Amino acid sequence: MATQAITSQLDSIENSSANPQQRAEAYHNILSTIVSSPDGLPESLTAYVRSIISDSIGVVHSRPLLSAFVDKYRDLEDNDAKIETGTAVVQLLQPKIVSYEAQDTEIKHILAGAYEADDDFTNSAKTLQTVTLDSSQRNVTDDERARLWMRICRCYLEEDDPTNALTFLNKVKQVIFSVTDKETRLQFQLSQARIHDSQRSFLDASAAYLSLSNETDIDEEERQQALGEAMKCAVLAPAGPMRGRQLGKLYKDDRASGTAEYGILEKIFLDRLLSPAEVNAFAADLKEHQLAKTSDGSTVLDKAVLEHNLLAVSRLYQNISTTALGQLLGVDADRAEAYAAGMIESSRLSGSIDQIAGVIHFNTKEGGSDSAAMNLRAWDANVQGLAEEVEKVTTMLQREEPAFYDRIMVA
């Protein structure tokens, strides 16, 4: 509760017959007194705001007083007091938000920052969601909208809530092409990657992280970190042609060899069997959701490794019994057969299963030659990389020298 002295002074100024300038000076003096004393700070500040926005003061004179309050409120060092004060003031302004829209927006941003300082990202997001964007008093640009939505999105990601984060990321998507702020665009890319990652859409996440790692506007250390995340997600993605193409892009990246994930990525790309020790070392750096259990009780990593090793076996053998396959994969024969059947059915593995004989037959283009398979895959990756670089050069030439480009194309 506000101190009796503060309450009396506020009542006296509010009901005084002094001119607006004298009343404003009196209010400024009281505000300085309040913030200099820690006793009952939230209650006194709330009483101060209630007084300056009262009908007896008038909106014209209240706005500059409220703006001065915002400056003092921003500088409060006691985070708990900041949260308590901000929550109460936002409620006071709610019925009169049309008159104090700009100040209300500032207070909510400061309050959200106070919540974030306490790692309370849910309340920060909820506070920011109440900021008025469809305003008749001020022009809210696409950059401002995107910046606010991205902050909300990041708050929900900090709380491991990709569903709500995706809602606000989709709002940003509607205006991202007109956003000029580079930081907001980079945050959009990072959040998009993190959401795909959280939802276990690992191929999409890998592509998004790789794109972010090529952005020259961020630090080299962060680019390398993004590349490492791209490699992790590629390893965790379901085995098949699409993952193979993504692995090829990462394997031929000149920076890849400098990451901790390069060893396991190379083995997967070259269809080599992974040992339990290698898998355990890789798992040590994974996030909690990346080690989540699937419907059959195994982790996402267990499933990815098993499917990869199954593909690696298909490069080494033309056929193999389900019992022998299970021993190579470290699972029982029935589970090995079930995984092989699922991959064949989804066209991620070429082959057939003779259930009567208990034998799996593989149809590999490389004819079972491991060295030939590795050479061909590496060759394919190099050809793909060269084609992509030529396309980049052509696009840059068309953008920078359109007249020359048109003349060459006609010739």
C-alpha positions in Angstrom: 0.0 0.0 0.0 1.2 3.5 -0.8 2.5 5.5 2.2 0.1 7.9 3.8 2.4 10.8 3.0 2.5 10.0 -0.7 -1.3 9.5 -0.9 -1.9 12.8 0.9 0.4 14.7 -1.5 -1.2 13.1 -4.6 -4.7 14.0 -3.4 -3.6 17.5 -2.6 -2.1 18.1 -6.1 -5.1 16.4 -7.8 -7.6 18.7 -6.1 -5.5 21.9 -6.2 -6.4 24.9 -8.2 -2.8 25.5 -9.4 -2.1 26.1 -13.1 -1.1 23.0 -15.2 2.6 23.9 -15.2 2.8 24.2 -11.4 0.8 20.9 -11.0 3.2 19.1 -13.4 6.2 20.3 -11.4 4.6 19.1 -8.2 4.0 15.7 -9.8 7.6 15.4 -11.0 8.8 16.2 -7.5 6.6 13.5 -6.0 7.7 11.0 -8.6 11.4 11.6 -7.8 10.6 11.2 -4.1 8.8 7.9 -4.8 11.6 6.3 -6.8 14.3 7.3 -4.3 12.6 5.3 -1.5 12.3 1.5 -1.8 9.5 1.3 0.8 6.2 0.4 -0.8 7.6 1.3 -4.3 5.1 -0.6 -6.4 2.1 0.6 -4.5 3.3 4.3 -4.5 4.0 4.2 -8.3 0.6 2.7 -9.0 -1.1 5.4 -6.9 0.9 8.0 -8.8 -0.3 6.7 -12.1 -3.9 6.5 -10.9 -3.7 10.1 -9.9 -2.1 11.5 -13.1 -4.7 9.8 -15.4 -7.7 10.8 -13.3 -10.4 12.9 -15.0 -9.5 16.0 -13.0 -6.1 16.2 -14.7 -7.1 15.8 -18.3 -5.6 13.7 -21.1 -3.6 16.6 -22.6 -1.7 17.1 -19.3 -1.6 13.5 -18.3 0.3 12.2 -21.4 3.6 14.1 -20.7 3.3 13.1 -17.1 2.8 9.4 -18.0 5.8 9.6 -20.4 8.0 10.9 -17.6 6.8 8.0 -15.5 7.7 5.6 -18.2 11.3 6.9 -18.2 11.6 6.4 -14.4 9.9 3.0 -14.6 12.4 1.8 -17.2 15.3 2.6 -14.9 14.0 0.7 -11.9 16.6 -1.8 -10.6 14.3 -4.0 -8.5 12.9 -6.4 -11.1 10.2 -7.7 -8.7 9.0 -4.1 -8.2 9.1 -3.5 -11.9 6.9 -6.5 -12.6 4.4 -5.6 -9.8 4.2 -2.0 -10.9 4.0 -2.7 -14.6 1.2 -5.3 -14.1 -0.9 -2.9 -12.0 -0.3 0.1 -14.3 -1.3 -1.9 -17.4 -4.6 -2.8 -15.7 -5.1 0.9 -14.8 -4.5 2.0 -18.4 -6.7 -0.7 -20.0 -10.0 1.2 -19.9 -8.2 4.4 -21.2 -5.8 2.7 -23.6 -7.0 4.7 -26.6 -5.8 7.9 -24.9 -2.5 6.5 -23.8 -1.6 4.0 -26.5 2.0 5.0 -27.0 2.8 5.0 -23.3 0.9 1.7 -22.8 3.0 0.1 -25.5 6.3 1.2 -23.9 5.2 0.0 -20.5 4.3 -3.4 -21.9 7.7 -3.8 -23.6 9.5 -2.9 -20.4 7.3 -5.3 -18.4 8.0 -8.1 -20.9 11.7 -7.5 -20.5 11.3 -7.7 -16.7 9.6 -11.1 -17.1 12.3 -12.3 -19.4 14.9 -11.3 -16.8 13.2 -13.7 -14.4 13.1 -16.4 -17.2 9.3 -16.1 -17.2 9.0 -16.2 -21.0 5.3 -17.3 -21.0 4.1 -14.1 -19.2 6.4 -12.0 -21.4 4.8 -13.4 -24.5 1.3 -12.9 -23.1 2.1 -9.3 -22.2 3.5 -8.6 -25.7 0.4 -10.1 -27.3 -1.7 -7.3 -25.8 0.3 -4.5 -27.5 -2.0 -2.6 -29.9 -0.9 -2.9 -33.5 -4.0 -1.7 -35.3 -3.8 1.9 -34.2 -5.6 4.9 -35.4 -3.2 7.2 -33.7 0.1 6.0 -35.0 1.4 4.2 -38.1 2.7 0.7 -37.2 5.2 -0.4 -39.8 5.8 -4.0 -41.0 9.2 -3.9 -39.4 7.6 -3.0 -36.0 5.0 -5.7 -36.4 7.6 -8.3 -37.4 9.9 -7.3 -34.5 7.1 -7.7 -32.0 5.9 -11.1 -33.4 9.4 -12.4 -33.5 10.0 -11.5 -29.9 6.8 -13.4 -28.9 7.9 -16.3 -31.1 11.3 -16.5 -29.4 9.6 -16.4 -25.9 7.5 -19.4 -26.7 10.5 -21.2 -28.1 12.4 -20.6 -24.8 9.5 -22.3 -23.1 9.7 -25.3 -25.6 6.2 -24.4 -27.0 6.7 -24.7 -30.8 2.9 -24.7 -31.4 2.4 -21.1 -30.1 5.7 -20.1 -31.6 4.6 -21.3 -35.0 1.5 -19.2 -34.8 3.5 -16.0 -34.5 6.1 -17.1 -37.0 3.3 -17.5 -39.5 2.2 -13.9 -38.8 5.8 -12.8 -39.6 5.7 -14.8 -42.9 2.9 -12.5 -44.1 5.1 -9.4 -43.9 8.7 -10.8 -44.0 9.2 -9.8 -47.7 8.7 -6.1 -46.8 10.8 -6.2 -43.6 14.1 -4.3 -44.0 15.6 -4.9 -40.6 18.4 -7.5 -41.0 18.3 -8.6 -37.4 14.6 -9.4 -37.6 15.1 -11.4 -40.8 17.9 -13.4 -39.2 15.8 -14.1 -36.1 13.0 -15.3 -38.4 15.4 -17.8 -40.1 16.7 -19.0 -36.8 13.2 -19.4 -35.3 12.0 -21.2 -38.3 14.9 -23.7 -38.0 14.3 -24.1 -34.2 10.6 -24.8 -34.8 11.3 -27.4 -37.4 13.8 -28.9 -35.1 11.4 -29.0 -32.1 8.7 -30.6 -34.2 11.2 -33.2 -35.4 11.0 -32.1 -39.0 14.7 -32.6 -39.1 15.2 -32.3 -42.9 13.5 -28.9 -43.0 15.4 -27.9 -39.9 18.7 -28.9 -41.4 18.0 -26.9 -44.6 17.1 -23.9 -42.5 20.2 -24.1 -40.3 22.4 -24.5 -43.4 20.9 -21.4 -45.0 21.5 -19.5 -41.8 25.1 -20.6 -41.6 25.7 -19.0 -45.0 24.5 -15.6 -43.8 27.5 -13.2 -43.8 25.7 -10.7 -41.4 26.3 -13.0 -38.4 29.5 -13.8 -36.5 31.6 -16.6 -37.8 31.2 -18.5 -34.5 27.4 -18.4 -34.8 27.6 -19.5 -38.5 29.7 -22.5 -37.5 27.3 -23.3 -34.7 24.4 -23.2 -37.2 26.3 -25.5 -39.5 26.8 -27.9 -36.7 23.0 -27.9 -35.9 22.3 -28.5 -39.6 24.5 -31.6 -39.5 22.9 -32.9 -36.3 19.4 -32.5 -37.9 20.5 -34.2 -41.1 21.8 -37.2 -39.1 18.5 -37.4 -37.2 16.4 -37.2 -40.3 14.8 -40.4 -41.8 17.1 -42.3 -44.1 16.4 -42.0 -47.8 17.1 -40.1 -51.0 16.1 -36.7 -49.5 18.4 -37.0 -46.6 21.1 -38.2 -48.9 20.9 -35.0 -50.9 21.1 -32.9 -47.7 24.0 -34.9 -46.5 25.7 -34.3 -49.8 25.4 -30.5 -49.4 26.8 -30.6 -45.9 29.6 -33.0 -46.8 30.9 -30.8 -49.6 30.8 -27.7 -47.5 34.4 -26.5 -46.9 33.6 -25.6 -43.3 32.2 -29.1 -42.4 35.5 -30.7 -41.4 35.9 -28.1 -38.6 32.7 -29.3 -36.8 32.4 -32.0 -34.1 29.7 -33.6 -36.1 31.8 -34.2 -39.2 33.0 -37.7 -38.3 29.5 -39.2 -38.0 28.2 -37.3 -41.0 31.0 -38.5 -43.2 30.3 -42.1 -42.2 26.6 -41.7 -42.9 27.2 -40.0 -46.2 29.6 -42.7 -47.4 27.2 -45.5 -46.2 29.6 -46.9 -43.5 28.2 -48.7 -40.5 28.1 -46.7 -37.3 29.5 -48.2 -34.0 27.7 -47.8 -30.7 30.6 -45.7 -29.3 30.3 -43.2 -32.2 26.5 -43.0 -31.7 26.9 -42.4 -27.9 29.4 -39.7 -28.4 27.1 -38.0 -30.9 24.1 -38.3 -28.6 25.9 -36.5 -25.7 25.5 -33.2 -27.5 21.8 -33.6 -28.5 18.9 -31.6 -27.0 16.2 -33.2 -25.0 13.6 -33.3 -27.8 16.1 -34.8 -30.1 16.4 -37.8 -27.8 12.6 -38.2 -27.3 11.1 -41.7 -27.4 9.2 -42.8 -30.5 6.1 -45.0 -30.5 8.2 -48.2 -30.4 10.2 -47.1 -27.4 13.4 -46.2 -29.2 14.8 -42.6 -29.5 14.8 -40.6 -32.7 18.6 -41.1 -32.8 18.2 -44.9 -32.4 15.8 -45.0 -35.3 17.9 -42.8 -37.5 21.0 -44.9 -36.8 19.2 -48.2 -37.3 17.8 -47.1 -40.6 21.2 -45.8 -41.7 22.9 -49.0 -40.8 20.3 -50.9 -42.7 21.0 -48.8 -45.8 24.8 -49.4 -45.2 24.2 -53.2 -45.1 22.3 -52.9 -48.4 25.4 -51.5 -50.0 27.5 -54.4 -48.7 25.1 -57.4 -49.3 22.9 -58.4 -52.1 20.9 -60.5 -49.7 21.0 -61.3 -46.0 18.9 -63.3 -43.5 16.8 -61.4 -41.1 18.6 -63.1 -38.2 22.0 -62.0 -39.5 20.7 -58.5 -40.2 19.4 -58.2 -36.7 22.8 -59.1 -35.3 24.5 -56.4 -37.5 21.9 -53.8 -36.4 21.9 -54.8 -32.7 18.2 -55.7 -32.7 16.1 -58.9 -32.9 15.2 -60.4 -36.3 11.6 -59.4 -36.2 12.4 -55.7 -35.5 15.1 -55.7 -38.3 12.5 -57.2 -40.7 9.9 -54.6 -39.6 12.3 -51.7 -40.2 13.3 -53.1 -43.6 9.7 -53.5 -44.6 8.8 -50.0 -43.6 11.7 -48.5 -45.6 10.9 -50.6 -48.6 7.3 -49.6 -48.5 8.2 -45.9 -48.3 10.7 -46.2 -51.2 13.6 -45.4 -49.0 15.2 -48.8 -49.5 15.1 -50.8 -52.7 14.6 -54.5 -52.2 12.2 -57.3 -51.3 11.6 -59.7 -48.4 11.1 -63.4 -48.6 9.4 -64.1 -45.3 9.2 -67.8 -45.8 12.9 -68.1 -46.2 13.6 -65.3 -43.8 15.8 -63.5 -46.3 15.9 -59.8 -47.5 17.1 -59.2 -51.0 18.6 -55.7 -51.9 18.4 -54.0 -55.2 21.4 -51.6 -55.1 22.6 -49.7 -58.2 26.1 -50.0 -57.0 26.0 -53.8 -57.1 27.1 -54.1 -53.5 30.5 -52.6 -53.9 31.2 -50.3 -50.9 34.1 -48.4 -52.5 32.2 -48.0 -55.8 29.1 -46.7 -53.8 31.3 -44.2 -52.0 33.0 -42.9 -55.1 29.7 -42.6 -57.0 28.0 -40.7 -54.2 31.0 -38.4 -53.8 31.0 -37.8 -57.6 27.3 -37.0 -57.5 27.8 -34.5 -54.7 30.6 -32.7 -56.6 28.5 -32.5 -59.7 25.5 -31.2 -57.8 27.7 -28.6 -56.1 29.2 -27.4 -59.4 25.8 -27.1 -60.9 24.6 -25.0 -57.9 27.6 -22.7 -58.1 27.1 -22.1 -61.9 23.4 -21.3 -61.2 24.4 -18.8 -58.5 26.9 -17.1 -60.8 24.3 -16.9 -63.6 21.7 -15.4 -61.2 24.2 -12.8 -60.0 25.2 -11.9 -63.6 21.5 -11.5 -64.5 21.0 -9.2 -61.5 24.1 -7.1 -61.9 24.5 -6.9 -65.7 21.1 -7.5 -67.2 22.0 -6.0 -70.6 25.0 -8.2 -71.0 23.0 -11.2 -69.8 20.3 -10.6 -72.3 22.8 -10.2 -75.1 24.6 -13.5 -74.3 21.3 -15.4 -74.0 20.2 -14.1 -77.4 23.5 -15.1 -79.0 
